[in-house]
Amino acid sequence: MCNAGSEEDIIHLFFDCPFARSCWQALQIQWTADNELCSKLINSRTINAHMLFMDIFLIASWEIWKLRNDKIFNQGIPTRTRWIFNIKKQVHLQLLRVKETLYPQIVQWIDTIL
């Protein structure tokens, strides 16, 4: 996803790459410095007290992965704007699975992502 010349492992792709950092910043998610994925998720979940942290993580990571594949296989250009558009679209699709009481909070949260 980036031209930093770093080996693209899971930590770099989803957390250390400047593109990924920009994406997480848009969601206001802070990551701990752990280099092991499970520790990073567990510790970051504690400091990011969002009730749907894991759901957000999974959707956001999936959209990063899809942009990465588009870049590799279709010469697509990953942009944060495109990633945000995809995140919002995916969250709206997932609203069908959410309790009605949580719906307004999620819609309000997704509308704040820039």
C-alpha positions as CSV (number, residue, x, y, z in Angstrom):
1,M,0.0,0.0,0.0
2,C,2.9,2.3,0.5
3,N,6.3,3.0,-1.1
4,A,8.3,2.8,2.1
5,G,10.1,-0.3,1.0
6,S,9.1,-2.2,4.1
7,E,8.2,-5.8,4.0
8,E,4.4,-6.1,3.8
9,D,3.5,-8.2,6.8
10,I,0.2,-8.1,8.6
11,I,1.4,-5.5,11.2
12,H,2.8,-3.2,8.5
13,L,-0.2,-3.5,6.2
14,F,-2.9,-2.8,8.7
15,F,-1.1,-0.7,11.3
16,D,2.3,0.8,10.4
17,C,1.8,1.7,6.8
18,P,1.2,5.5,6.4
19,F,-2.0,4.7,4.5
20,A,-3.3,2.5,7.3
21,R,-2.3,5.1,9.9
22,S,-4.3,7.7,8.0
23,C,-7.3,5.4,7.9
24,W,-7.3,4.6,11.6
25,Q,-6.8,8.3,12.4
26,A,-10.0,9.0,10.4
27,L,-11.8,6.6,12.8
28,Q,-10.0,8.1,15.8
29,I,-8.6,4.7,16.8
30,Q,-5.3,4.6,18.6
31,W,-3.1,1.5,18.4
32,T,-0.6,0.3,21.0
33,A,3.0,-0.4,20.0
34,D,2.6,-4.2,20.4
35,N,4.1,-6.2,17.6
36,E,1.9,-9.2,18.1
37,L,-1.6,-9.0,16.6
38,C,-3.6,-10.4,19.5
39,S,-1.9,-8.2,22.1
40,K,-2.4,-5.2,19.8
41,L,-6.1,-5.9,19.5
42,I,-6.7,-6.6,23.2
43,N,-4.7,-3.7,24.5
44,S,-6.1,-1.2,21.9
45,R,-9.7,-2.3,22.6
46,T,-9.1,-1.3,26.2
47,I,-7.9,2.2,25.3
48,N,-10.5,2.7,22.5
49,A,-13.7,2.3,24.5
50,H,-16.0,2.2,21.5
51,M,-18.8,-0.3,22.0
52,L,-18.4,-1.8,18.5
53,F,-14.6,-1.7,18.4
54,M,-14.1,-5.2,17.0
55,D,-16.8,-4.7,14.4
56,I,-15.2,-1.4,13.3
57,F,-11.8,-3.0,13.2
58,L,-13.0,-5.9,11.1
59,I,-14.8,-3.7,8.6
60,A,-12.0,-1.2,8.4
61,S,-9.3,-3.9,7.9
62,W,-11.4,-5.6,5.3
63,E,-11.7,-2.4,3.3
64,I,-7.9,-1.8,3.6
65,W,-7.4,-5.4,2.3
66,K,-9.7,-4.8,-0.6
67,L,-7.9,-1.6,-1.6
68,R,-4.6,-3.4,-1.4
69,N,-5.8,-6.2,-3.7
70,D,-7.2,-3.6,-6.1
71,K,-3.8,-1.9,-6.2
72,I,-2.0,-5.2,-6.8
73,F,-4.3,-6.9,-9.3
74,N,-6.0,-4.0,-11.0
75,Q,-3.5,-1.1,-10.6
76,G,-6.1,0.7,-8.5
77,I,-5.1,3.8,-6.6
78,P,-5.9,3.5,-2.9
79,T,-7.1,6.8,-1.4
80,R,-8.4,7.6,2.1
81,T,-11.5,9.1,0.5
82,R,-12.3,5.9,-1.3
83,W,-11.6,3.9,1.8
84,I,-14.0,6.1,3.8
85,F,-16.7,5.8,1.2
86,N,-16.3,2.0,1.3
87,I,-16.4,2.0,5.1
88,K,-19.6,4.0,5.2
89,K,-21.2,1.8,2.6
90,Q,-20.3,-1.4,4.5
91,V,-21.5,0.0,7.9
92,H,-24.8,0.9,6.4
93,L,-25.1,-2.6,5.0
94,Q,-24.4,-4.0,8.5
95,L,-27.0,-1.9,10.1
96,L,-29.5,-4.6,9.2
97,R,-28.0,-6.7,11.9
98,V,-27.9,-4.1,14.6
99,K,-30.4,-3.7,17.4
100,E,-32.8,-0.8,16.7
101,T,-31.7,1.0,19.9
102,L,-28.1,1.2,18.6
103,Y,-29.0,2.3,15.1
104,P,-29.1,6.1,15.8
105,Q,-25.7,6.1,17.6
106,I,-24.1,4.2,14.7
107,V,-25.5,6.4,12.0
108,Q,-24.4,9.5,14.0
109,W,-20.9,8.0,14.4
110,I,-20.5,7.1,10.8
111,D,-21.6,10.6,9.7
112,T,-18.6,12.0,11.7
113,I,-16.0,10.2,9.7
114,L,-14.2,12.5,7.3
